[in-house]
Amino acid sequence: MGICCIIEFVMKGNQQGGRKMICKIRKWSLADAADLALALSNRKVQDNLRDGLPYPYTEQDGVDFISAMLSADENETFAFAITADGRVVGSIGVFRQGNIHRQTAELGYYIAEGYWGKGIMTEAVKQICRYVFDQSDMIRIYAEPFSYNKASCRVLEKAGFQYEGTLRNNAVKNGTVLDMKLYSLLKEEI
């Protein structure tokens, strides 16, 4: 399965003009472990994610994660690599919740720092949400970024998610108590 999105952006710095960057969301491959390790061995990336990831993140850590995603129940876990410029630059996943929330799923994602601010993640979020709503019985997808992560909040807003409220003192990250924002997208809204 391959989902493809094309993102246009203007190069910054000394380069002139614009170019097209092809962003593809696809199933993971064990060969992606080195690129995954490179993206996650960055404190700025990890500071916006939940705890539990090793630092530095090794290629073996990547193999372990990819193996888990490839063996996961495809009706419960929708996990994809994000590629751009011919290599893996991030990860995106939608994870089914349980019990009375069984038709609700949580969205999680990250992208390598060198690809921040290029519109890639907004397009990836749109693509995975369409895929999950088309391929499953999900009726709601939600995300909970840290409230200080304005870029992540903006990604969700640009992808059509609605802000539902602030979850006060909802997390402890790097020894700091943090608020999180709650966003959701309903199936009928795509």
Secondary structure, 3 states (H helix, E strand, C coil): CEEEEEEEEECCCCCCCEEEEEEEEECCCHHHHHHHHHHHCCHHHHCCCCCCCCCCCCHHHHHHHHHHHHHCCCCCEEEEEEEECCEEEEEEEEEECCHHHCCEEEEEEEECHHHCCCCHHHHHHHHHHHHHHHHCCCCEEEECCECCCHHHHHHHHHCCCEEEEEEEEEEEECCEEEEEEEEEEEHHHC
